[in-house]
């Protein structure tokens, strides 16, 4: 692998935040979903992903900066002469660890601990990766399976469990970046899209249902959309706007298979520009003392 700093276009002194920012910028430009069929972009995407995995690991970055390993993670052989040894085997300017015995011991212990955490040839776990996935409301509510291309370039099947909520995170074990031991995990952060007429309240699905004047007055069967498909609903005669009808078990799946309900709020919609309807109301109104505000105690 090339120098990871050069691959990401950052300085060696770059902060972790700067490295992450540079990676995300390149990943957005080179992601396979945005460049279908472009092998060059795909190869470059894999290259920057590997470089980011390398530099986002503090131990490997420290070893690389110290010249102890190369960009592949392999150890470099170092000699006293390569570190500035002069004639006769003595180092110009003192030992490579400093002139104080305590400094020497401290540096040796630091290197030993760092080597334990992650040394060349010793298995190390790959880095975890995160991915954001936007899903439709119904897919999150009822469950679905989606194909997702991760930032590592790998395409996987992601099962969205029924009842998934906005902000929920799914874990794909072993689908993160590869190490020379176990692979890391992939974490999928879900963003649930809003729906044209469904909303969610805990495990219940809420929907406003427009009905006609005659359906409100006389009652009847109407068709209602649910997350499982359309169902028939009986509107009782004399239903008012704002009345709430319940479709039991047509809500969101919860624990142990239990499901919420769908709550249907009726909205009475008047006909548009119907002169006959208007004339009928004008004739009917004066003969009846109909005042809904008086009935509600508001006058």
C-alpha positions in Angstrom: 0.0 0.0 0.0 1.1 3.6 -0.7 1.9 6.0 2.1 -1.6 6.4 3.7 -1.1 10.1 4.3 -0.4 10.7 0.6 -3.4 8.5 -0.4 -5.7 10.7 1.7 -3.9 13.9 0.8 -3.2 15.0 4.4 -0.1 16.0 6.3 1.6 13.7 8.8 0.7 16.1 11.6 -3.0 16.0 10.6 -5.5 15.5 13.5 -7.8 12.5 13.6 -10.7 14.8 12.7 -8.8 16.1 9.7 -8.1 12.6 8.5 -11.7 11.6 8.9 -12.9 14.7 7.1 -10.5 14.0 4.2 -11.7 10.4 4.0 -15.4 11.3 4.0 -14.8 13.8 1.2 -13.1 11.3 -1.0 -15.5 8.5 -0.1 -18.5 10.6 -1.2 -16.7 11.3 -4.6 -15.6 7.7 -5.2 -18.3 5.5 -3.6 -19.3 2.7 -6.0 -23.0 3.6 -5.8 -22.2 7.0 -7.4 -19.8 5.6 -10.0 -21.5 2.4 -11.2 -19.2 0.3 -13.5 -16.2 2.6 -13.0 -13.4 0.2 -12.0 -10.9 3.0 -11.5 -13.1 4.8 -9.0 -13.8 1.4 -7.2 -10.1 0.7 -6.9 -9.4 4.2 -5.6 -12.3 3.8 -3.1 -10.7 0.6 -1.8 -7.3 2.4 -1.6 -8.6 5.3 0.5 -10.7 3.0 2.7 -7.5 0.9 3.5 -5.6 4.1 4.2 -8.3 5.4 6.5 -8.5 2.1 8.4 -4.7 2.2 8.8 -4.5 5.8 10.1 -7.6 5.5 12.3 -5.9 2.8 14.4 -3.8 4.8 16.9 -1.3 2.0 17.5 -0.6 1.4 13.8 -0.3 5.1 13.1 2.1 5.6 15.9 4.3 2.7 14.7 4.2 4.0 11.2 5.1 7.5 12.2 8.0 6.1 14.3 9.3 4.1 11.3 8.7 0.8 13.0 6.3 -0.6 10.3 5.6 0.2 6.7 2.3 1.0 5.1 1.4 -2.7 4.9 1.9 -3.1 8.6 5.1 -5.1 8.2 7.9 -4.5 10.7 11.0 -2.6 9.5 14.5 -3.7 10.6 16.3 -0.9 12.3 20.1 -0.8 13.1 22.2 1.5 15.3 23.9 2.7 12.1 20.6 3.5 10.4 19.7 5.6 13.4 22.9 7.7 13.2 25.7 5.4 14.6 29.2 6.8 14.2 32.5 5.0 13.8 33.2 2.4 16.4 29.5 1.6 16.9 28.8 4.6 19.2 25.8 6.8 18.4 26.3 10.5 17.7 24.4 12.4 20.3 23.7 9.5 22.8 21.4 6.4 22.7 18.4 6.3 20.5 16.2 6.4 23.6 17.8 9.4 25.3 20.7 9.9 27.8 18.9 9.1 31.0 18.5 5.5 32.1 14.9 6.1 33.2 14.2 7.5 29.7 15.6 4.3 28.2 13.6 2.0 30.4 10.4 4.1 29.8 10.8 4.0 26.1 11.4 0.3 26.1 8.3 -0.3 28.2 6.2 1.9 25.9 7.4 0.0 22.8 6.7 -3.3 24.5 3.2 -2.3 25.4 2.6 -0.9 22.0 3.9 -4.1 20.5 1.6 -6.1 22.6 -1.4 -4.2 21.4 -0.5 -4.4 17.8 2.8 -5.6 16.4 3.7 -6.8 12.9 2.9 -10.4 12.4 0.6 -10.5 15.5 -3.1 -10.9 14.7 -5.1 -7.7 15.1 -8.8 -7.0 14.7 -9.9 -5.0 11.7 -11.6 -1.6 12.2 -15.4 -1.2 12.6 -17.1 0.8 9.9 -20.3 2.9 9.9 -22.8 3.3 7.2 -26.1 5.3 7.0 -29.1 3.7 5.3 -32.3 5.5 4.5 -35.4 3.2 4.4 -39.1 3.9 3.6 -41.5 4.1 6.5 -43.3 0.9 5.5 -40.0 -1.1 5.2 -39.0 0.0 8.7 -42.4 -0.8 10.1 -43.1 -4.2 8.4 -39.5 -5.3 7.8 -37.5 -5.7 4.6 -34.2 -6.8 3.1 -32.0 -4.3 1.3 -28.7 -4.6 -0.6 -26.1 -2.2 0.7 -22.7 -1.3 -0.6 -20.5 -0.6 2.4 -17.7 2.0 2.5 -15.3 -0.9 2.3 -16.7 -1.6 -1.2 -18.4 -4.8 -0.1 -22.0 -5.4 -1.0 -24.1 -7.2 1.6 -27.8 -8.1 2.3 -29.1 -6.1 5.3 -32.2 -7.4 7.1 -34.3 -4.6 8.5 -36.3 -6.1 11.4 -40.0 -5.3 11.7 -40.6 -2.3 13.9 -37.2 -0.6 13.2 -37.1 3.0 14.3 -35.4 6.1 13.1 -31.9 6.4 14.6 -31.7 2.6 15.3 -28.3 0.9 14.6 -28.0 -2.5 13.1 -24.8 -4.5 13.6 -23.3 -6.7 10.9 -20.7 -8.9 12.7 -17.5 -9.4 10.8 -18.5 -7.1 7.9 -16.1 -4.3 8.8 -12.5 -3.8 7.6 -10.3 -6.8 7.5 -7.3 -7.3 9.8 -4.8 -10.1 9.9 -7.0 -11.6 12.6 -10.8 -11.1 13.0 -12.5 -8.5 10.8 -14.3 -5.6 12.4 -18.0 -5.1 12.4 -20.2 -2.9 10.2 -22.8 -0.7 11.9 -25.8 0.5 9.9 -27.5 3.7 11.2 -31.1 3.7 10.0 -32.9 6.9 8.9 -36.6 6.3 8.4 -38.3 8.4 5.7 -41.5 10.2 6.5 -44.6 8.9 4.8 -47.3 10.8 2.9 -50.0 9.7 5.4 -48.7 7.3 8.0 -47.0 8.5 11.3 -45.8 6.4 14.2 -46.6 6.7 17.9 -44.8 4.0 19.9 -46.2 0.8 18.3 -49.3 2.4 16.8 -49.6 3.7 13.3 -51.7 6.9 12.9 -53.5 8.0 9.7 -56.0 10.7 8.9 -58.7 9.3 6.6 -60.8 11.6 4.4 -64.5 10.6 4.2 -67.5 12.1 2.3 -70.5 13.8 3.9 -72.7 10.9 3.0 -70.3 8.4 4.5 -70.2 10.4 7.7 -74.0 10.8 7.9 -75.1 7.4 6.6 -72.0 5.2 7.4 -70.6 2.6 5.2 -67.6 0.5 4.2 -64.4 2.4 3.2 -60.9 1.3 2.1 -58.0 2.2 4.4 -54.3 1.8 3.6 -52.2 -0.1 6.3 -48.5 -1.1 6.4 -49.8 -4.6 5.4 -51.9 -3.4 2.4 -55.5 -2.1 2.0 -58.3 -3.2 4.3 -62.0 -2.5 4.7 -63.2 -0.4 7.6 -66.8 0.2 8.7 -67.6 3.9 9.4 -70.6 4.1 11.8 -73.6 6.3 10.8 -73.4 9.8 12.2 -69.6 9.8 12.5 -68.0 13.2 13.2 -64.8 14.7 11.9 -62.1 13.8 14.5 -63.6 10.4 15.4 -61.0 7.8 15.9 -61.5 4.2 14.7 -59.1 1.4 15.7 -57.8 -1.4 13.4 -56.5 -3.9 16.0 -53.1 -5.5 15.3 -52.4 -3.4 12.2 -49.6 -1.4 13.8 -45.9 -1.9 14.4 -44.4 -5.2 15.5 -43.0 -5.2 19.0 -41.3 -7.8 21.3 -42.5 -11.4 21.3 -44.6 -10.8 18.2 -47.0 -8.4 19.7 -48.2 -5.6 17.4 -49.7 -2.2 17.9 -52.9 -0.9 16.3 -53.7 1.5 13.5 -55.7 4.5 14.7 -57.8 6.0 11.9 -58.9 9.7 12.5 -61.9 10.6 10.3 -61.8 13.9 8.3 -65.1 14.9 6.7 -64.4 16.5 3.3 -67.0 18.7 1.6 -67.7 18.3 -2.1 -66.0 21.0 -4.3 -68.3 23.5 -5.9 -71.4 21.4 -5.7 -74.3 23.9 -6.2 -77.0 21.3 -5.4 -75.3 20.4 -2.1 -75.0 24.1 -1.2 -78.7 24.7 -2.0 -79.7 21.7 0.1 -77.7 23.0 3.1 -79.2 26.5 2.7 -82.7 25.1 2.7 -82.0 22.7 5.6 -80.0 25.1 7.9 -82.6 27.7 8.9 -85.2 25.0 9.8 -82.8 23.3 12.3 -81.2 24.9 15.3 -77.9 23.2 14.6 -75.1 24.9 16.6 -72.1 22.6 17.3 -70.3 25.2 19.4 -73.4 25.5 21.7 -73.4 21.8 22.2 -69.7 21.9 23.1 -70.5 24.7 25.7 -68.4 27.3 23.8 -71.1 30.0 23.6 
